[in-house]
């Protein structure tokens, strides 16, 4: 039966992974979902950041936890006429933990967007984790990455070093002439 050795090893691995999916899904229900939700609430409490935590349970074993910073008036308004303005709404972004089909957990984020004035930036995946990898330090790290990306978005400046190729307008050629000397 030597000819079946390699395929038997592959089949054994497949069967172990199927068992692992069940184990990961059970861990989500028994511990991980509540842990992510409570740890996120603690982080928000200690940072003073206002957010809404929502658990989406529409699809069993494909659940998610969304930490949404909500929406607000962006500070930009459309002048309709002399007496009327329409405030433009800003979605402030979200950090999301999603249970994948195989029981692993994906962390990802959405960026802020000013509705009607820009196209949303593609969401950013922060990582895919097995339930045993989920701990307070990992969630803190995901929040840190999330806040770093939000800071970069809010503090956008196309004149930062390294972005010189995106400069346009008056004085561009003077800069290039100076660089050549």
Protein Blocks (a to p, Z undefined) as FASTA:
>chain_A
ZZmmmmmmmmmmmmmmmmmmmmmmmmmmmmmmmmmmmmmmmmmmmnopacdddddfkbgh
iaccdddebjadehiacdfblmbccdddddebjadddddfkopacddddddddehiaccd
ddddfbdcdfklpcfklmmmmmmmmmmmmmmmmmgcfkbghilmmpgcehklmmmmmmmZ
Z
